[in-house]
Amino acid sequence: MHKEFVVIGLGRFGGSIVRELIDKGADVMAIDISSERVDEFAAIATQAVVADTTDEAVLKSLGIRNFEHVIVAIGDNIQSSILTTLMLKEIGVKKITVKAQNDYHEKVLRKIGADQVVHPERDMGIRIANNILSNNVLDYLELSDEHSIMEIRVNEKIASKSLIDLDIRAQYGINIVAVKRGNNIIVSPPADEKLVFNDVLIIIGADVDIIRFEKKVLS
């Protein structure tokens, strides 16, 4: 069964979501108030519609409540983003993900029932900052205000050592959940697994512990 999504707002963020979902085989209704943007996605999305999503009657006429997940990717118009989210809740959409412009916007979205709120610009900024601050950090995903998942490259300092030699969990309170080695991924690597130069460690833990590990072991 194909998964069905609605993406409202076809700027760079919403447009990239539409393309990725279509590439993954999903059905996507793409909506924007701009006819030019809708025309751009007419040949990409399953259905592309010009509509004002702050109008409850319009949403009902499009049958949006029948879709399992709606992504509100409206750009700079915070009022339209909030009203659209509110209308989606009113008509009974099961899952709503919304792009937030700032923390205040997120607070309002959560109060009116958004299931997931994302900050793409902020999150990308955090990723880039972590990447440029360290040669070892390849990628970063914030799980909460205090916990993250990071991809860290194995350098010469720890290459050829096993996980039990490093004793990372006991000494730093972080967990190595997988090791990338070329095209292979070793999930839940055994304690006697010896690391190879340029392996990528996928680690999870508190930010303070990850930073401590990076400074003491990798720098």
ABEGO torsion letter per residue (X at the ends): XBBBBBBBEABAAAAAAAAAAAAAGBBBBBBBABAAAAAAAAAABABBBBBBAABAAAAAAAGAAABABBBBABBABAAAAAAAAAAAAAAGBABBBBBBABAAAAAAAAAAGBABBBBAAAAAAAAAAAAAABAABABBBBABAABBBBBBBBBAAABGBBAAAAGAAAAAGBBBABBBBEABBBBGBBAABBBBBGBBBBBBEBAAAAAAAAAAAAX
